[in-house]
Amino acid sequence: MTTADPRLADLEALYDAHHRQAIGLAYRILGDLGDAEEVVQEVFLAAWRTQHQYDASRGTSHAWILAMVRNRSIDMLRSRRRRPVQPLAEGVDPPDTLDVPAEAVSNVDAAAARVALNALPPEQKQVIELAYFGGLSHTEIATQLAAPIGTVKGRIRLGLDRLRIAMGVPQDALSAS
């Protein structure tokens, strides 16, 4: 299928290149495939609308998309905390879902990231998982772990530095947002 609008063709190429990992990340954070798909759809629409804001000197399109997925997933998690989830009626089973996370983690980058994350010291791995997959703020992590906030921030920074090195990401590719 050829597209008349080159921007739409760019969106299709971006979606084809990144949607599996985006859904996998959103699913890992949210634990619900429907919510993950909703977040990913919102992210790609936002990417299309705001593509003029993308700056390749600040990182890859892959990192840009996954950062938006992470942020929107965390926003959804936080809104869930504000409203209680209604349990399923007795005798009703949840619908079967595709094993999207298993497909997404089969990607080489995801496997390498998993290996690098697992190689971190336990205290660094724990705070990174709480921040990036649990959606907790530094303050919430400090409270949960009964640790000083400076310690939490330091562990996150050190862990992210180790991940960056293990993944072969140059320091200058990670300019502050």
One Martini backbone bead per residue (centre of mass of N, CA, C, O) as a GRO file, in nm:
protein
  177
    1MET     BB    1   0.093   0.038   0.026
    2THR     BB    2   0.046   0.360  -0.070
    3THR     BB    3   0.133   0.690   0.035
    4ALA     BB    4   0.073   1.024  -0.006
    5ASP     BB    5   0.176   1.083   0.277
    6PRO     BB    6   0.492   1.096   0.405
    7ARG     BB    7   0.420   1.106   0.708
    8LEU     BB    8   0.261   0.839   0.709
    9ALA     BB    9   0.498   0.666   0.620
   10ASP     BB   10   0.670   0.732   0.867
   11LEU     BB   11   0.474   0.615   1.074
   12GLU     BB   12   0.472   0.326   0.965
   13ALA     BB   13   0.775   0.277   1.004
   14LEU     BB   14   0.782   0.334   1.306
   15TYR     BB   15   0.579   0.121   1.388
   16ASP     BB   16   0.717  -0.130   1.266
   17ALA     BB   17   0.988  -0.089   1.437
   18HIS     BB   18   0.835  -0.039   1.756
   19HIS     BB   19   0.562  -0.178   1.858
   20ARG     BB   20   0.652  -0.434   2.011
   21GLN     BB   21   0.818  -0.296   2.234
   22ALA     BB   22   0.601  -0.101   2.328
   23ILE     BB   23   0.400  -0.313   2.423
   24GLY     BB   24   0.588  -0.463   2.613
   25LEU     BB   25   0.640  -0.226   2.804
   26ALA     BB   26   0.349  -0.157   2.877
   27TYR     BB   27   0.279  -0.438   2.986
   28ARG     BB   28   0.491  -0.449   3.210
   29ILE     BB   29   0.372  -0.201   3.363
   30LEU     BB   30   0.044  -0.270   3.352
   31GLY     BB   31  -0.071  -0.580   3.297
   32ASP     BB   32  -0.241  -0.482   3.026
   33LEU     BB   33  -0.318  -0.511   2.701
   34GLY     BB   34  -0.528  -0.290   2.650
   35ASP     BB   35  -0.365  -0.060   2.779
   36ALA     BB   36  -0.113  -0.095   2.607
   37GLU     BB   37  -0.248  -0.036   2.334
   38GLU     BB   38  -0.350   0.245   2.407
   39VAL     BB   39  -0.076   0.375   2.462
   40VAL     BB   40   0.054   0.318   2.186
   41GLN     BB   41  -0.148   0.473   2.019
   42GLU     BB   42  -0.102   0.747   2.154
   43VAL     BB   43   0.201   0.769   2.091
   44PHE     BB   44   0.190   0.757   1.777
   45LEU     BB   45   0.009   1.004   1.750
   46ALA     BB   46   0.197   1.199   1.895
   47ALA     BB   47   0.437   1.157   1.706
   48TRP     BB   48   0.295   1.267   1.456
   49ARG     BB   49   0.219   1.552   1.578
   50THR     BB   50   0.544   1.588   1.710
   51GLN     BB   51   0.785   1.542   1.502
   52HIS     BB   52   0.917   1.833   1.512
   53GLN     BB   53   1.044   1.768   1.814
   54TYR     BB   54   1.241   1.582   1.706
   55ASP     BB   55   1.586   1.500   1.818
   56ALA     BB   56   1.853   1.319   1.706
   57SER     BB   57   2.074   1.435   1.910
   58ARG     BB   58   1.910   1.302   2.174
   59GLY     BB   59   1.822   1.044   2.001
   60THR     BB   60   1.644   0.792   1.919
   61SER     BB   61   1.340   0.693   1.812
   62HIS     BB   62   1.324   0.456   2.003
   63ALA     BB   63   1.368   0.617   2.267
   64TRP     BB   64   1.135   0.816   2.228
   65ILE     BB   65   0.905   0.613   2.225
   66LEU     BB   66   0.970   0.461   2.495
   67ALA     BB   67   0.946   0.711   2.673
   68MET     BB   68   0.649   0.765   2.612
   69VAL     BB   69   0.543   0.493   2.705
   70ARG     BB   70   0.639   0.507   2.992
   71ASN     BB   71   0.496   0.772   3.075
   72ARG     BB   72   0.202   0.683   3.004
   73SER     BB   73   0.196   0.432   3.180
   74ILE     BB   74   0.242   0.578   3.447
   75ASP     BB   75  -0.003   0.758   3.429
   76MET     BB   76  -0.203   0.522   3.432
   77LEU     BB   77  -0.120   0.403   3.701
   78ARG     BB   78  -0.186   0.655   3.870
   79SER     BB   79  -0.488   0.665   3.793
   80ARG     BB   80  -0.556   0.388   3.917
   81ARG     BB   81  -0.491   0.465   4.215
   82ARG     BB   82  -0.740   0.667   4.225
   83ARG     BB   83  -0.899   0.415   4.100
   84PRO     BB   84  -1.068   0.147   4.147
   85VAL     BB   85  -1.074  -0.183   4.065
   86GLN     BB   86  -1.294  -0.397   3.929
   87PRO     BB   87  -1.392  -0.693   3.983
   88LEU     BB   88  -1.468  -0.983   3.879
   89ALA     BB   89  -1.699  -1.185   3.846
   90GLU     BB   90  -1.804  -1.464   3.951
   91GLY     BB   91  -1.682  -1.699   3.708
   92VAL     BB   92  -1.502  -1.493   3.557
   93ASP     BB   93  -1.283  -1.486   3.300
   94PRO     BB   94  -1.023  -1.377   3.161
   95PRO     BB   95  -0.896  -1.300   2.881
   96ASP     BB   96  -0.716  -1.398   2.638
   97THR     BB   97  -0.374  -1.342   2.546
   98LEU     BB   98  -0.119  -1.242   2.404
   99ASP     BB   99   0.242  -1.289   2.396
  100VAL     BB  100   0.387  -1.001   2.372
  101PRO     BB  101   0.634  -0.995   2.563
  102ALA     BB  102   0.777  -1.243   2.440
  103GLU     BB  103   0.816  -1.113   2.164
  104ALA     BB  104   0.968  -0.853   2.251
  105VAL     BB  105   1.210  -1.002   2.409
  106SER     BB  106   1.334  -1.133   2.143
  107ASN     BB  107   1.479  -0.898   2.112
  108VAL     BB  108   1.801  -0.808   2.124
  109ASP     BB  109   1.780  -0.551   2.297
  110ALA     BB  110   1.612  -0.674   2.524
  111ALA     BB  111   1.812  -0.894   2.603
  112ALA     BB  112   2.047  -0.705   2.670
  113ALA     BB  113   1.897  -0.544   2.888
  114ARG     BB  114   1.837  -0.781   3.074
  115VAL     BB  115   2.128  -0.859   3.126
  116ALA     BB  116   2.220  -0.585   3.236
  117LEU     BB  117   2.016  -0.568   3.469
  118ASN     BB  118   2.103  -0.844   3.606
  119ALA     BB  119   2.412  -0.731   3.656
  120LEU     BB  120   2.330  -0.566   3.871
  121PRO     BB  121   2.310  -0.459   4.156
  122PRO     BB  122   2.043  -0.508   4.353
  123GLU     BB  123   1.994  -0.206   4.441
  124GLN     BB  124   1.985  -0.095   4.148
  125LYS     BB  125   1.772  -0.274   4.024
  126GLN     BB  126   1.541  -0.206   4.217
  127VAL     BB  127   1.515   0.105   4.161
  128ILE     BB  128   1.472   0.082   3.856
  129GLU     BB  129   1.217  -0.091   3.862
  130LEU     BB  130   1.046   0.103   4.035
  131ALA     BB  131   1.069   0.345   3.838
  132TYR     BB  132   1.017   0.212   3.538
  133PHE     BB  133   0.790  -0.024   3.619
  134GLY     BB  134   0.637   0.110   3.881
  135GLY     BB  135   0.621   0.439   3.881
  136LEU     BB  136   0.810   0.559   4.088
  137SER     BB  137   0.929   0.782   4.280
  138HIS     BB  138   1.186   0.872   4.468
  139THR     BB  139   1.018   0.909   4.724
  140GLU     BB  140   0.866   0.637   4.713
  141ILE     BB  141   1.118   0.462   4.724
  142ALA     BB  142   1.233   0.566   4.988
  143THR     BB  143   0.992   0.480   5.156
  144GLN     BB  144   0.981   0.176   5.083
  145LEU     BB  145   1.307   0.138   5.166
  146ALA     BB  146   1.412   0.320   5.389
  147ALA     BB  147   1.565   0.557   5.226
  148PRO     BB  148   1.746   0.788   5.115
  149ILE     BB  149   1.705   0.988   4.845
  150GLY     BB  150   2.006   1.006   4.764
  151THR     BB  151   2.046   0.702   4.740
  152VAL     BB  152   1.841   0.650   4.521
  153LYS     BB  153   1.959   0.841   4.308
  154GLY     BB  154   2.240   0.711   4.300
  155ARG     BB  155   2.152   0.426   4.214
  156ILE     BB  156   2.022   0.508   3.952
  157ARG     BB  157   2.262   0.646   3.820
  158LEU     BB  158   2.458   0.405   3.834
  159GLY     BB  159   2.278   0.202   3.685
  160LEU     BB  160   2.248   0.366   3.420
  161ASP     BB  161   2.546   0.379   3.357
  162ARG     BB  162   2.586   0.071   3.335
  163LEU     BB  163   2.379   0.029   3.111
  164ARG     BB  164   2.503   0.212   2.901
  165ILE     BB  165   2.768   0.056   2.879
  166ALA     BB  166   2.649  -0.231   2.821
  167MET     BB  167   2.488  -0.107   2.555
  168GLY     BB  168   2.672   0.113   2.402
  169VAL     BB  169   2.604   0.405   2.500
  170PRO     BB  170   2.672   0.708   2.447
  171GLN     BB  171   2.688   0.983   2.643
  172ASP     BB  172   2.596   1.202   2.417
  173ALA     BB  173   2.305   1.049   2.364
  174LEU     BB  174   2.214   1.155   2.682
  175SER     BB  175   2.069   1.410   2.696
  176ALA     BB  176   1.892   1.620   2.855
  177SER     BB  177   1.535   1.687   2.877
   0.00000   0.00000   0.00000
